[in-house]
Amino acid sequence: MNTSELQKVKQRYNIVGNCDGLNRAIDVAMQVAPIDLSVLIIGESGVGKEIIPRIIHDNSPRRREKYFAINCGSIPEGTIDSELFGHEKGSFTGAIGESEGYFGVANKGTIFLDEVGELPMATQARLLRVLETGEYIRVGGQKIMKTDVRIVAATNVNMRKAISEGRFREDLYYRLNTIPIQIPPLRDRGEDILLLFRLFAMQMAEKYHLPKITLSDEAKYIMLKYKWPGNVRQLKNITEQMSVLSQEREISGEAIHKFIPEDAESTQLATISSPGSHSYESEREILYKILYELRGNVSDLRRDMNSLRKQLDAARSATVDTSASNLPSIITDQPSATISSPARTAAPTVQDAVAEEISEPESLNLEDIGRQMVEKALERNGGNRKKAAQELGISDRTLYRRIKQYGLEK
């Protein structure tokens, strides 16, 4: 294909770029378009693989027939067979009628299977049969259906690796890969990066009535050296971000670092912050810190409560043991006349004495118990707060707070 014909194709499909890899891909697409062969388009995510099947269809004998672009990765595994090959009425829950599927509707036309590497193994077997014989069976059906469809597939995965890992059929790969077309990544397209930037900047200016942004020489150098892991899609996103957020219409080398991620492998947009702007990122960090500290305080409080509960249980047990050991003396010390005399007020019984002894610790204030625990821990550790906190199972900060609360500061 000569240069003038190539430029006409680019103009028709709004393709920007002059690198050899891109020109080669367009040239192969134009050559294979009139010949009814399967085509496999290979390239990273975001390089613009969807343009090639459109070129092939529009320049093929099938150009007056239907064209369907299907993203195989977006269709759930449980329904993809029904979507592609159709189904019979009642074949599954919700099948209230029969469906022809894409292969039935697109008869005589072209189907573009994007992300073909995401197809389930069972669907791959069905697709292989369509490619080899043009035959398929609807889900829930028994009748063999016929279709005449040209298939153009695309993938961004390493097919050789997928085959070795058992995720893709080798025979289907060779059947799809009759004519391979490789789309180069943006980092290998050189000056095309600046041409695409200019296009996207102009589109933003026209669409939203904004002053068009341009790049300084230093900014151009940075753009050309960046790896663009997200390819054309990432470049478009960053250009749109600069068009909206940049106060200066000429992007300097210093300013462009605010938009291009520092990590060259990252596809995320850079976080923009300017003086006086509201930073939700910093607020989120503060909130995380508060929640973390709150979680620590709750843990400290739980340990304090468990420690107090154990202290109270120990006090109750000690009281019961002491009362039980004194029972004989209580009985011995009571004169029989005192017990039986109706003229005097009845003396406390054994049960009353025990109840009185047991009820005493129940009336103790938890704050008093906490103060006693802290005082004793400090005494045992010679006033060393760190060791006292470790003994009590609480943090230094919590102990300091308790000391202030109980007025134990010296």
C-alpha positions in Angstrom: 0.0 0.0 0.0 1.4 3.4 -1.0 1.6 6.4 1.3 -1.4 8.2 -0.1 -3.7 5.2 0.3 -2.4 4.6 3.8 -3.2 8.2 4.8 -6.7 7.9 3.4 -7.3 4.9 5.6 -6.0 6.8 8.6 -8.1 9.8 7.9 -11.2 7.7 7.5 -10.8 5.9 10.8 -9.2 8.9 12.7 -6.0 7.0 13.2 -3.1 9.2 14.3 0.5 8.1 14.0 3.3 7.3 11.6 5.4 4.7 13.3 6.4 1.7 11.2 4.6 -0.9 13.4 1.3 0.9 13.1 1.6 1.4 9.4 2.4 -2.3 9.0 -0.7 -3.3 11.0 -3.0 -1.2 8.8 -1.3 -2.5 5.7 -1.8 -6.1 6.7 -5.5 -5.4 7.6 -6.2 -3.9 4.2 -4.5 -6.8 2.4 -6.4 -9.5 4.4 -9.8 -7.8 4.3 -10.9 -9.1 0.9 -9.8 -12.7 1.8 -12.1 -14.6 4.1 -9.5 -15.7 6.7 -9.5 -15.6 10.5 -7.4 -12.8 12.0 -5.9 -12.6 15.5 -4.9 -9.1 16.7 -2.3 -9.1 19.4 -1.4 -6.1 21.5 -1.4 -4.7 25.0 -4.5 -3.3 26.7 -5.3 0.2 25.5 -3.3 0.2 22.2 -6.5 0.5 20.1 -6.9 -3.0 18.8 -10.7 -2.4 18.1 -9.9 -0.3 15.0 -8.4 -3.1 13.0 -11.5 -5.4 12.8 -13.5 -2.4 11.7 -11.1 -1.8 8.8 -11.2 -5.5 7.9 -15.0 -5.6 7.9 -15.5 -2.4 6.0 -13.1 -3.4 3.2 -14.4 -7.0 2.9 -17.1 -8.5 0.7 -19.2 -8.7 4.0 -19.2 -4.9 4.5 -23.0 -4.7 3.8 -23.7 -7.3 6.4 -23.9 -7.1 10.2 -20.8 -6.4 12.3 -20.7 -7.3 16.0 -18.0 -6.4 18.5 -18.2 -8.7 21.6 -16.1 -8.4 24.7 -15.6 -11.9 25.9 -14.3 -10.9 29.3 -17.5 -8.9 30.1 -19.9 -11.8 29.7 -20.5 -14.1 32.7 -19.2 -17.7 32.2 -22.7 -19.1 32.9 -24.4 -17.2 30.0 -21.6 -16.8 27.4 -22.6 -19.9 25.4 -26.2 -18.6 25.3 -25.0 -15.2 24.2 -22.8 -16.5 21.4 -24.7 -19.6 20.2 -28.3 -19.0 21.3 -30.6 -21.2 23.3 -33.9 -23.0 23.1 -37.0 -22.1 25.0 -37.0 -23.5 28.5 -33.3 -24.6 28.3 -32.6 -22.8 31.6 -34.3 -20.6 34.1 -35.4 -17.4 32.5 -35.3 -18.8 28.9 -38.8 -17.8 28.1 -38.2 -17.9 24.4 -35.6 -19.1 21.9 -32.6 -17.0 21.0 -30.4 -17.1 17.9 -27.3 -15.8 19.6 -24.6 -13.7 17.9 -23.6 -16.4 15.5 -27.1 -16.8 14.3 -27.9 -13.1 13.9 -24.5 -12.2 12.3 -24.8 -14.8 9.6 -22.9 -13.6 6.5 -21.4 -10.8 8.6 -18.4 -10.4 10.9 -17.9 -11.0 14.6 -15.1 -9.4 16.5 -14.2 -11.3 19.6 -12.3 -9.0 21.9 -10.3 -10.6 24.8 -10.8 -14.0 23.3 -8.3 -15.4 25.8 -10.9 -15.0 28.5 -13.3 -17.6 27.0 -14.0 -20.7 29.1 -12.7 -24.0 27.8 -16.1 -25.4 27.0 -16.9 -22.3 24.9 -13.5 -22.6 23.1 -14.5 -26.1 22.0 -17.8 -24.7 20.5 -15.9 -21.9 18.8 -13.4 -24.3 17.3 -16.3 -26.2 15.7 -17.8 -23.1 14.2 -14.4 -22.1 12.7 -13.8 -25.5 11.2 -17.3 -26.5 10.0 -19.6 -23.5 10.5 -21.8 -25.6 12.7 -23.0 -25.2 16.2 -25.8 -26.3 18.6 -27.9 -23.9 20.7 -27.9 -24.3 24.4 -30.6 -26.9 25.3 -31.1 -27.8 21.6 -30.3 -30.8 19.5 -30.6 -29.4 16.0 -27.3 -28.6 14.3 -27.3 -25.0 13.1 -25.3 -23.5 10.2 -23.7 -20.1 10.1 -21.3 -18.2 7.7 -19.5 -15.8 9.9 -16.0 -14.3 9.7 -14.2 -14.1 13.0 -11.7 -11.5 13.9 -10.3 -12.0 17.4 -8.1 -9.9 19.7 -6.2 -10.6 22.9 -3.8 -8.9 25.3 -2.6 -12.0 27.0 0.4 -14.2 26.3 -1.3 -16.9 24.4 1.7 -19.3 24.5 1.7 -19.0 28.2 -2.0 -19.5 28.4 -1.7 -22.7 26.3 1.1 -24.1 28.5 -1.0 -23.4 31.6 -4.0 -25.2 30.1 -6.2 -22.0 29.9 -6.5 -21.9 26.1 -6.8 -24.6 23.5 -3.7 -24.9 21.2 -5.8 -26.0 18.2 -8.1 -23.0 18.6 -5.1 -20.7 18.8 -3.7 -21.9 15.5 -7.2 -21.7 13.9 -7.6 -18.1 15.0 -4.0 -17.1 14.2 -4.3 -17.7 10.5 -3.3 -14.0 9.9 -1.7 -12.4 13.0 -1.6 -8.6 13.3 0.6 -7.0 16.0 -0.3 -3.6 17.3 2.8 -1.8 18.8 2.6 -0.4 22.4 2.6 3.4 22.7 6.1 3.5 24.2 7.5 2.1 20.9 5.7 4.7 18.7 8.1 7.6 19.3 6.7 10.9 18.0 3.2 9.4 17.8 2.9 10.2 21.5 3.1 13.9 20.8 0.7 13.7 17.8 -1.9 11.8 19.9 -1.5 14.4 22.7 -2.1 17.2 20.3 -5.3 15.4 19.0 -6.7 14.8 22.5 -5.9 18.3 23.6 -7.7 19.7 20.6 -10.7 17.5 21.2 -11.0 18.6 24.8 -10.7 22.3 23.8 -13.4 22.0 21.2 -15.8 19.9 23.3 -15.6 21.9 26.5 -14.6 25.3 25.1 -11.3 25.4 26.9 -8.1 27.0 25.8 -5.9 24.4 24.2 -3.0 23.1 26.2 0.5 22.7 24.7 3.8 21.2 25.9 7.2 22.9 26.6 10.3 21.2 25.1 11.1 19.7 28.5 7.6 18.4 28.9 7.8 16.8 25.5 11.0 15.1 26.4 9.4 13.7 29.6 6.4 12.5 27.6 8.6 10.6 25.1 10.6 9.0 27.9 7.7 7.8 29.9 6.8 4.1 29.4 3.0 4.5 29.1 1.9 1.1 30.5 -1.7 2.1 29.9 -0.9 3.0 26.3 -3.2 5.3 24.3 -6.0 5.1 26.8 -3.7 6.3 29.6 -2.4 9.1 27.4 -5.9 10.3 26.6 -6.9 10.3 30.3 -3.8 12.3 31.4 -4.3 14.8 28.5 -7.9 15.3 29.6 -6.8 15.8 33.2 -4.2 18.4 32.3 -6.7 20.2 30.1 -9.1 20.6 33.0 -6.8 21.0 36.0 -3.8 22.9 34.8 -3.9 26.6 35.3 -1.2 27.3 32.8 -2.0 26.5 29.2 1.6 25.6 28.4 2.6 22.6 30.4 6.2 22.9 31.7 8.5 20.0 32.7 7.9 20.8 36.4 4.1 20.9 36.0 3.8 17.7 34.0 5.3 15.7 36.9 2.1 16.5 38.8 0.1 14.5 36.2 2.4 11.6 35.2 2.8 9.0 38.0 6.2 8.8 39.6 6.1 5.0 39.2 6.8 4.5 35.5 4.8 1.2 35.6 1.7 2.7 37.2 -1.4 3.3 35.1 -3.0 5.5 37.8 -3.3 9.2 37.3 -1.2 11.4 39.5 -2.8 13.0 42.6 -3.1 16.8 42.0 -2.8 19.1 45.0 -2.5 22.9 44.8 -2.2 25.6 47.6 -5.6 26.2 49.2 -7.1 23.1 47.6 -9.1 20.7 49.8 -7.1 17.5 50.3 -9.4 14.6 51.0 -6.3 12.3 50.9 -4.9 14.0 54.0 -8.3 13.8 55.8 -8.5 10.1 55.0 -5.0 9.6 56.5 -6.1 11.5 59.7 -9.2 9.4 59.9 -7.2 6.2 59.6 -4.9 7.4 62.4 -7.9 8.2 64.7 -9.5 4.9 64.0 -6.2 3.1 64.8 -5.8 5.0 68.1 -9.5 4.3 68.9 -9.0 0.6 68.3 -6.0 0.7 70.7 -8.0 2.5 73.3 -10.8 0.0 73.1 -8.3 -2.8 73.5 -6.8 -1.1 76.5 -10.3 -0.6 78.0 -11.1 -4.3 77.4 -8.0 -5.4 79.2 -8.7 -3.0 82.1 -12.2 -4.4 82.4 -11.0 -8.0 82.3 -8.4 -7.2 84.9 -11.0 -5.5 87.2 -13.4 -8.5 86.7 -10.6 -10.9 87.8 -9.8 -8.7 90.8 -13.5 -8.6 91.9 -13.9 -12.4 91.4 -10.8 -12.9 93.5 -12.1 -10.6 96.3 -15.4 -12.5 96.3 -13.7 -15.8 96.5 -11.5 -14.7 99.4 -14.4 -13.3 101.3 -16.4 -16.5 101.0 -13.5 -18.6 102.1 -12.9 -16.3 105.1 -16.5 -16.3 106.1 -16.7 -20.1 105.9 -13.7 -20.6 108.1 -15.2 -18.3 110.8 -18.6 -20.2 111.0 -17.8 -22.3 114.1 -16.7 -19.3 116.1 -19.9 -17.4 115.2 -22.0 -20.3 116.4 -20.0 -20.8 119.6 -20.0 -17.2 120.5 -23.8 -17.0 120.5 -25.4 -17.8 123.9 -28.5 -20.0 123.7 -30.5 -17.6 125.8 -29.8 -14.9 123.3 -31.0 -17.0 120.5 -34.2 -18.2 122.1 -35.2 -15.0 124.1 -38.3 -13.4 122.5 -37.9 -10.2 124.5 -34.7 -9.2 122.7 -34.1 -8.3 119.1 -33.1 -11.5 117.2 -29.3 -11.7 116.8 -27.8 -12.1 113.3 -27.9 -15.6 112.1 -25.0 -17.5 110.4 -26.6 -16.8 107.0 -26.9 -13.1 107.8 -23.3 -12.9 108.8 -22.1 -14.6 105.6 -24.4 -12.4 103.5 -23.1 -9.3 105.2 -19.5 -10.3 104.5 -20.2 -11.2 100.8 -22.2 -8.0 100.2 -19.4 -5.8 101.2 -17.1 -6.3 98.1 -20.2 -6.0 95.9 -20.7 -2.4 97.2 -17.1 -1.5 96.4 -16.7 1.2 93.7 -14.9 0.0 90.6 -13.0 3.2 90.6 -11.7 2.5 94.1 -10.6 -1.0 93.0 -8.9 0.5 89.9 -7.1 3.1 92.1 -5.9 0.3 94.4 -4.6 -1.8 91.6 -2.7 1.2 90.1 -1.3 2.2 93.5 -0.1 -1.4 94.3 1.4 -1.8 90.9 3.4 1.4 91.3 4.5 0.4 94.8 5.7 -3.0 93.7 7.7 -1.5 90.8 9.2 1.4 92.8 7.2 4.0 91.0 8.4 2.8 87.5 5.4 3.5 85.3 6.5 1.4 82.4 6.9 -1.7 84.5 3.7 -1.0 86.3 1.8 -0.7 83.0 3.3 -4.0 81.8 2.2 -5.7 85.0 -1.4 -4.4 84.6 -1.5 -5.3 81.0 -2.2 -1.8 79.7 -0.3 0.8 77.7 1.9 3.5 79.2 -0.5 6.1 77.9 -3.5 4.4 79.5 -1.6 4.1 82.8 -0.7 7.8 82.7 -4.4 8.6 82.1 -5.4 6.5 85.1 -2.8 8.2 87.3 -4.2 11.6 86.4 -7.8 10.3 86.8 -7.2 8.9 90.3 -5.1 11.8 91.4 -2.0 9.7 92.0 0.5 12.2 90.6 3.3 13.1 92.9 
